Amino acid sequence: MIRKNKIFRQIHIYLSLFFLPCALIFAISGITYILGFNQNVGLKVQTYKLNQYIQKGKEREALIEYLIENKLKLPSNIEPIKSKNKGITIGTVHYSANIAPINENEYLITLNTRSLLGDMIMLHKDKGLWYFSILSVGFGVTLFLLYISGLIITFFANKKDRKRQLFVLSLGFLITFILAYMSL
């Protein structure tokens, strides 16, 4: 039984250590988001006008050509994304380029570079590529398991304070549900 508990604690410790950087990203980005910062904190925006006829469906090619000709940074991902606010966007969460029509034969090119905190908030909101999403789901599952295993370790290791522990746990549930209900 002692060997089994030792293995259980080792798993608990090493999972905690492995996911600590992920926990810090979620904690920092979540707290700053609640305090009023969003993904555009520290956003660097550059805009350019392009006066040129662009055949419909060739906007991405025109954008890439413009960036190359003007020695501007080309995003690492050049697959087009239909933009909510018109035009198309290429790029990633950190750096993107957008081309949108203003008038006939006139386009606005916008380059966005996010700050580290902006990137973290975007990852928190699952707006990045799928790689971090897998880590995030793993972190969520692990967080749940760590809390459950922590409860088990606490309840079995310290039986003399069990009533106090159950009271604090019940109080935590009660306050969480009341505040969540009042916030809806």
C-alpha positions in Angstrom: 0.0 0.0 0.0 2.9 2.4 0.8 4.5 1.7 -2.6 1.1 2.4 -4.3 0.8 5.7 -2.4 4.3 6.7 -3.4 3.6 6.1 -7.1 0.3 8.0 -6.8 2.1 11.0 -5.2 4.9 10.9 -7.8 2.4 11.0 -10.6 0.7 13.9 -8.9 4.0 15.8 -8.4 5.3 15.3 -12.0 2.0 16.1 -13.7 1.9 19.3 -11.6 5.4 20.2 -12.6 4.8 19.4 -16.3 1.7 21.6 -16.5 2.9 24.5 -14.4 3.9 26.6 -17.4 0.4 26.0 -19.0 -1.2 26.9 -15.6 0.8 30.2 -15.5 -0.3 31.1 -19.0 -4.0 30.5 -18.1 -3.7 32.3 -14.8 -1.9 35.4 -16.1 -4.1 35.7 -19.2 -7.3 35.0 -17.3 -6.6 37.6 -14.5 -5.5 40.3 -17.0 -8.6 39.6 -19.2 -10.8 40.0 -16.1 -9.0 43.2 -15.2 -10.0 44.7 -18.6 -7.1 43.8 -20.9 -7.9 41.9 -24.1 -6.0 40.4 -27.0 -5.2 43.8 -28.4 -3.2 45.0 -25.5 0.1 46.2 -27.0 -1.1 45.5 -30.5 1.1 47.1 -33.2 -0.9 48.0 -36.2 0.6 49.2 -39.6 -1.7 50.3 -42.4 -1.0 50.8 -46.1 -3.1 51.8 -49.1 -2.8 49.8 -52.3 -4.2 51.4 -55.5 -4.4 48.6 -58.0 -7.0 46.5 -59.9 -7.2 43.1 -58.3 -9.1 40.3 -60.0 -11.7 38.8 -57.7 -10.3 35.8 -55.9 -6.7 37.0 -56.3 -6.5 39.2 -53.2 -4.2 36.9 -51.3 -1.7 36.8 -54.2 -1.8 40.6 -54.4 -1.3 40.9 -50.6 1.7 38.6 -50.7 3.2 40.4 -53.7 2.7 43.8 -51.9 4.4 42.5 -48.8 7.4 41.1 -50.7 7.8 44.2 -52.9 7.8 46.5 -49.9 10.1 44.3 -47.9 7.4 43.8 -45.2 7.3 40.6 -43.1 5.5 37.8 -44.7 3.3 35.8 -42.3 4.4 32.2 -41.7 0.9 30.9 -42.6 -0.3 32.2 -45.9 -3.6 30.3 -46.1 -6.4 32.8 -46.5 -9.0 33.3 -43.7 -12.2 35.2 -44.5 -12.2 38.2 -42.2 -15.2 39.2 -40.2 -14.7 42.8 -41.2 -14.2 42.3 -44.9 -11.4 41.1 -47.0 -9.0 38.2 -46.3 -6.4 37.7 -43.7 -3.2 35.6 -43.8 -1.1 34.8 -40.8 -1.2 33.6 -37.3 -2.4 34.8 -33.9 0.9 36.7 -33.4 1.3 38.3 -36.8 -1.2 38.7 -39.6 -1.8 40.7 -42.7 -5.2 41.7 -44.0 -6.4 43.1 -47.3 -9.8 44.7 -47.6 -11.4 46.8 -50.3 -12.0 50.5 -49.6 -13.3 51.7 -53.0 -13.0 50.4 -56.5 -9.3 49.5 -57.2 -8.3 50.8 -53.7 -7.4 48.4 -50.8 -6.4 48.8 -47.2 -3.6 46.5 -46.1 -3.3 46.1 -42.3 -0.5 44.3 -40.5 -1.1 43.3 -36.9 1.6 42.2 -34.5 0.4 41.1 -31.0 2.3 41.5 -27.8 3.2 38.5 -25.6 0.2 39.2 -23.3 -2.1 39.5 -26.3 -0.8 36.2 -27.6 -1.4 34.6 -24.2 -5.0 35.8 -24.1 -5.6 34.5 -27.6 -4.2 31.1 -26.6 -6.5 31.2 -23.5 -9.4 31.8 -25.8 -8.3 28.9 -28.0 -7.7 31.2 -31.0 -4.3 29.7 -31.9 -3.5 26.6 -33.9 -4.5 23.2 -32.6 -1.2 22.4 -31.0 -1.8 24.4 -27.9 -5.5 23.2 -27.9 -4.3 19.7 -27.3 -2.1 20.9 -24.4 -5.0 22.9 -23.0 -7.3 19.9 -23.0 -4.6 17.8 -21.4 -4.1 20.5 -18.7 -7.9 20.7 -18.0 -8.1 16.9 -17.6 -5.0 16.9 -15.5 -6.2 19.8 -13.3 -9.4 17.9 -12.6 -7.5 14.7 -11.8 -5.0 16.6 -9.6 -7.8 18.2 -7.6 -9.5 14.8 -7.1 -6.2 13.1 -6.1 -5.4 16.0 -3.9 -8.8 15.6 -2.1 -8.1 11.9 -1.8 -4.6 12.4 -0.4 -5.9 15.1 2.1 -8.9 13.1 3.3 -6.9 9.9 3.9 -3.8 11.5 5.2 -5.4 13.8 7.8 -8.4 12.1 9.4 -8.5 14.2 12.6 -9.4 17.4 10.6 -12.0 15.7 8.4 -15.0 17.7 9.7 -13.2 21.0 9.2 -12.0 19.9 5.7 -15.5 18.9 4.6 -16.9 22.2 6.0 -14.4 24.2 4.0 -15.1 22.1 0.9 -18.8 22.6 1.3 -18.4 26.3 1.9 -16.3 26.6 -1.3 -19.1 24.9 -3.3 -21.8 27.1 -1.7 -20.0 30.4 -2.3 -19.0 29.4 -5.8 -22.5 28.5 -6.8 -24.1 31.6 -5.1 -21.6 34.0 -6.8 -21.9 32.2 -10.2 -25.7 32.4 -10.0 -25.6 36.1 -9.0 -23.3 36.8 -11.8 -25.5 35.4 -14.6 
